[in-house]
Amino acid sequence: MPPGQHLRESTAVVLFGTAVALLVAVTFASLIWSRHHDLYQGRQAENRRLAAVLARQVESDLSQGQVVLAALVAQLSRPHGESPAALVPLVQALLAQAPAVAGVRVVRADGTDLLDGPPVPAESLDGPPGEYVFAASMEGA
């Protein structure tokens, strides 16, 4: 074997090994990127479902508030509608039907209370997201 041929063969083996190693590295990088992309897409879909559930909940809560306010406006527009004897049972019935409304306070134009609502609870709104997460996961199923 001529002396230069051994060097050419070893160079070819090194180049072939480098090409195989590069191919393996690119394949693994592609698999990692693909997995990351799939996880990202899944998280985005989950977030969209959660946002839709939260939006429906907020819409429902606001709708309940509108119903309560409309009923109060109708009552206050009637003659003698400002009497506490007429307002208290109405407000109690409305609050029983609208769980999203914690209380109602009616203030006269002069700033005095016509009807004082219950005290605002000192609880935090940062509770567990249980029902929203459950509803969002059921929606996607």
C-alpha positions as CSV (number, residue, x, y, z in Angstrom):
1,M,0.0,0.0,0.0
2,P,1.4,3.4,-1.0
3,P,2.1,5.7,2.0
4,G,-0.5,8.4,0.9
5,Q,-3.3,5.9,0.5
6,H,-3.4,5.1,4.2
7,L,-3.8,8.8,5.0
8,R,-6.6,9.2,2.4
9,E,-8.5,6.2,3.9
10,S,-8.1,7.5,7.5
11,T,-9.3,11.0,6.3
12,A,-12.3,9.4,4.6
13,V,-13.1,7.5,7.8
14,V,-12.8,10.6,9.9
15,L,-15.0,12.6,7.4
16,F,-17.6,9.8,7.3
17,G,-17.6,9.6,11.2
18,T,-18.0,13.4,11.4
19,A,-20.9,13.3,8.9
20,V,-22.7,10.5,10.8
21,A,-22.2,12.4,14.1
22,L,-23.5,15.6,12.5
23,L,-26.5,13.7,11.1
24,V,-27.3,12.2,14.5
25,A,-27.0,15.6,16.2
26,V,-29.3,17.3,13.6
27,T,-31.8,14.4,14.0
28,F,-31.9,14.8,17.8
29,A,-32.1,18.6,17.5
30,S,-35.0,18.2,15.1
31,L,-36.8,15.7,17.4
32,I,-36.3,18.1,20.4
33,W,-37.6,21.1,18.5
34,S,-40.6,19.1,17.3
35,R,-41.5,17.9,20.8
36,H,-41.1,21.5,22.1
37,H,-43.4,22.8,19.3
38,D,-46.0,20.1,20.0
39,L,-46.0,20.9,23.8
40,Y,-46.2,24.7,23.0
41,Q,-49.2,24.1,20.7
42,G,-50.9,22.0,23.3
43,R,-50.4,24.6,26.0
44,Q,-51.8,27.3,23.7
45,A,-54.9,25.2,23.0
46,E,-55.4,24.6,26.7
47,N,-55.0,28.3,27.5
48,R,-57.6,29.2,24.8
49,R,-60.1,26.8,26.3
50,L,-59.4,28.2,29.8
51,A,-59.9,31.8,28.5
52,A,-63.1,30.8,26.8
53,V,-64.5,29.3,30.1
54,L,-63.4,32.4,32.1
55,A,-65.0,34.7,29.5
56,R,-68.3,32.8,29.7
57,Q,-68.2,32.9,33.5
58,V,-67.5,36.7,33.6
59,E,-70.3,37.2,31.0
60,S,-72.7,35.2,33.2
61,D,-71.7,37.2,36.3
62,L,-72.2,40.5,34.5
63,S,-75.5,39.3,33.1
64,Q,-76.7,38.4,36.6
65,G,-75.7,41.9,37.8
66,Q,-77.6,43.5,34.9
67,V,-80.8,41.6,35.9
68,V,-80.5,42.7,39.5
69,L,-79.9,46.3,38.5
70,A,-82.8,46.3,36.0
71,A,-85.1,44.9,38.7
72,L,-84.0,47.5,41.2
73,V,-84.4,50.4,38.7
74,A,-87.9,49.1,37.9
75,Q,-88.8,49.0,41.6
76,L,-87.3,52.4,42.4
77,S,-89.3,53.9,39.4
78,R,-92.6,52.9,41.0
79,P,-94.5,55.1,43.4
80,H,-93.3,54.3,46.9
81,G,-90.7,52.1,45.4
82,E,-88.0,53.6,47.7
83,S,-89.6,52.1,50.9
84,P,-87.4,49.6,52.6
85,A,-90.4,47.4,53.1
86,A,-90.6,47.0,49.3
87,L,-86.9,46.9,48.6
88,V,-85.6,44.4,51.2
89,P,-87.7,41.4,50.1
90,L,-87.0,42.2,46.4
91,V,-83.3,42.4,47.0
92,Q,-83.3,39.2,49.0
93,A,-85.1,37.4,46.3
94,L,-82.8,38.8,43.6
95,L,-79.6,37.9,45.5
96,A,-80.9,34.4,46.0
97,Q,-81.4,34.0,42.2
98,A,-78.1,35.7,41.3
99,P,-75.2,34.0,43.2
100,A,-72.6,36.1,41.4
101,V,-74.0,39.3,43.1
102,A,-72.8,39.5,46.7
103,G,-74.9,42.4,47.7
104,V,-76.6,45.6,46.7
105,R,-76.3,49.1,48.1
106,V,-78.8,51.8,47.1
107,V,-77.8,55.4,47.7
108,R,-80.1,58.4,47.5
109,A,-79.0,61.5,45.5
110,D,-78.2,63.3,48.7
111,G,-75.6,60.5,49.6
112,T,-77.6,58.8,52.3
113,D,-78.1,55.1,52.2
114,L,-81.5,53.9,51.2
115,L,-80.4,50.2,51.4
116,D,-77.1,49.1,52.7
117,G,-75.7,45.9,51.3
118,P,-73.8,43.2,53.3
119,P,-70.2,44.0,54.3
120,V,-67.6,43.1,51.7
121,P,-65.9,39.9,52.6
122,A,-62.2,40.1,53.4
123,E,-61.5,36.9,51.4
124,S,-59.0,36.8,48.6
125,L,-60.0,36.2,45.0
126,D,-56.8,34.2,44.5
127,G,-58.4,30.8,45.2
128,P,-57.8,27.5,43.5
129,P,-58.9,27.5,39.8
130,G,-60.7,24.2,40.3
131,E,-64.0,24.7,38.5
132,Y,-62.5,26.7,35.6
133,V,-59.7,24.2,35.0
134,F,-62.2,21.3,35.2
135,A,-64.6,23.0,32.8
136,A,-61.8,23.8,30.4
137,S,-60.4,20.2,30.5
138,M,-63.9,18.8,29.9
139,E,-64.5,21.2,27.0
140,G,-61.4,19.9,25.2
141,A,-62.3,16.3,25.8
